[in-house]
Every structure is written in structure tokens, then in C-alpha cells.
Amino acid sequence: VKLARGGLVDSEFLAHYLQLREGIALHTGLEHALAALAEAGWRAPDHAAHHLMLTRVLIAARLFAPDGAVPPPVAQAALAQACGVADFSALMQAIATARRAIAAQWAATFGQTL
């Protein structure tokens, strides 16, 4: 979720690029910067929520799937719960949704498909 296309690195790059280009949303906390960029119309209103979902996955996966492999069922349930979704299937869907949304923001900003 960090390095994958539409992942956290792409999301953070978008935020910092727009902060510098527009000279706005110059907050030290990324969640505040994303909210300010959305308020100014430079990001989709749900961008921060997608970024937060991927951040939760990154942190929780370090505990429940440290090798990066699909965790066993008990760890899948714990990972899903830590990320605020009902089950592992819902988590996989939430990750895909977040990555698609961030990729769409990238395309809207740079005219490139990730």
C-alpha cells in the first residue's frame, strides 16, 4: 500500500506537489494539508479518508502480516478490525477503492494514468 500505484507515496506526492505549486495548505500534518487542499478544491473531499485507510493498513500489516504475505485467518480478522472494516474481504475492497481514488486524483492532476 505504500509503494503500489495509487498508494501512499503517490498520495503524499500529490499533496506536497499541490502545496508547493499553489502555496496553500502548508500544514505540518498531512491529514490537515489534505483537508485544506480539499476545501480549496484541489483534492477530492474523500482523498484524506483514502489516505488514512492506506496508512492504517500499512501500520496494522506490520503487526499482523510482517512478511507481506496474506495473513492466516485469525490475523486477517484482526487486521480488518484494526483498519475499521468488517472482514478481510471488505479490507481488500477498501484498499482497492482507496488506490483507485488516489490514482484518479493523480490522473486529474498530471494527466497520467497510474
C-alpha positions as CSV (number, residue, x, y, z in Angstrom):
1,V,0.0,0.0,0.0
2,K,3.0,2.3,0.3
3,L,4.8,1.9,-3.0
4,A,2.0,0.5,-5.1
5,R,0.4,2.7,-7.8
6,G,-2.3,4.8,-6.2
7,G,-0.7,4.1,-2.8
8,L,0.7,6.3,0.0
9,V,3.7,7.6,-1.9
10,D,1.5,8.8,-4.8
11,S,-0.9,10.3,-2.3
12,E,1.8,12.2,-0.4
13,F,3.5,13.3,-3.6
14,L,0.2,14.8,-4.8
15,A,-0.3,16.7,-1.6
16,H,3.2,18.1,-1.4
17,Y,3.2,19.0,-5.1
18,L,0.0,20.9,-4.7
19,Q,1.1,22.6,-1.5
20,L,4.2,23.9,-3.3
21,R,2.5,24.7,-6.6
22,E,-0.4,26.6,-5.0
23,G,1.3,27.9,-1.9
24,I,-1.6,26.7,0.2
25,A,-2.4,24.0,2.9
26,L,1.1,24.4,4.3
27,H,0.4,22.3,7.4
28,T,2.9,20.0,9.0
29,G,0.3,17.3,9.5
30,L,-0.6,15.6,6.2
31,E,-4.2,15.0,7.2
32,H,-4.6,18.7,7.8
33,A,-3.0,19.5,4.5
34,L,-5.2,17.1,2.6
35,A,-8.3,18.6,4.3
36,A,-7.2,22.1,3.3
37,L,-6.5,21.1,-0.2
38,A,-9.9,19.5,-0.5
39,E,-11.5,22.6,1.0
40,A,-9.8,24.7,-1.6
41,G,-11.0,22.4,-4.4
42,W,-7.6,20.9,-5.3
43,R,-8.4,17.4,-3.9
44,A,-11.5,15.3,-3.8
45,P,-13.2,15.6,-0.4
46,D,-12.6,11.9,0.3
47,H,-8.9,11.9,-0.5
48,A,-7.9,12.2,3.2
49,A,-10.1,9.3,4.1
50,H,-8.5,7.1,1.4
51,H,-5.0,8.2,2.6
52,L,-5.9,7.4,6.2
53,M,-7.2,3.9,5.2
54,L,-4.0,3.1,3.5
55,T,-2.0,4.4,6.4
56,R,-4.0,2.2,8.8
57,V,-3.3,-0.8,6.6
58,L,0.4,-0.1,6.4
59,I,0.7,0.2,10.2
60,A,-1.5,-2.7,11.1
61,A,0.0,-5.0,8.4
62,R,3.4,-4.6,10.1
63,L,1.9,-6.3,13.1
64,F,-0.4,-8.9,11.6
65,A,1.4,-9.6,8.3
66,P,5.1,-8.6,8.8
67,D,6.3,-10.7,6.0
68,G,4.0,-9.0,3.5
69,A,2.1,-12.3,2.8
70,V,-1.6,-12.8,3.1
71,P,-2.0,-13.5,6.9
72,P,-3.8,-16.5,8.3
73,P,-7.5,-16.2,9.0
74,V,-7.2,-15.1,12.7
75,A,-4.7,-12.4,11.7
76,Q,-6.9,-11.4,8.7
77,A,-9.8,-10.7,11.1
78,A,-7.5,-8.7,13.4
79,L,-6.1,-6.7,10.5
80,A,-9.6,-5.9,9.2
81,Q,-10.7,-4.8,12.6
82,A,-7.7,-2.6,13.1
83,C,-8.5,-0.9,9.8
84,G,-12.1,-0.4,10.8
85,V,-13.8,-2.8,8.3
86,A,-16.0,-5.9,8.9
87,D,-13.7,-8.6,7.4
88,F,-10.7,-9.3,5.2
89,S,-12.7,-9.2,2.0
90,A,-14.0,-5.7,2.9
91,L,-10.4,-4.7,3.7
92,M,-9.2,-5.8,0.3
93,Q,-12.1,-3.9,-1.3
94,A,-11.3,-0.8,0.8
95,I,-7.7,-0.9,-0.3
96,A,-8.6,-1.2,-4.0
97,T,-11.1,1.6,-3.7
98,A,-8.6,3.9,-2.0
99,R,-5.9,3.2,-4.6
100,R,-8.3,3.8,-7.5
101,A,-9.4,7.1,-5.9
102,I,-5.8,8.3,-5.4
103,A,-4.9,7.1,-9.0
104,A,-7.9,9.2,-10.3
105,Q,-6.6,12.2,-8.4
106,W,-3.2,11.6,-10.0
107,A,-4.7,11.4,-13.4
108,A,-6.7,14.6,-12.8
109,T,-3.6,16.5,-11.7
110,F,-0.9,15.2,-14.0
111,G,-2.9,13.7,-16.9
112,Q,-1.2,10.4,-16.4
113,T,-2.8,7.0,-15.7
114,L,-1.1,5.1,-12.9
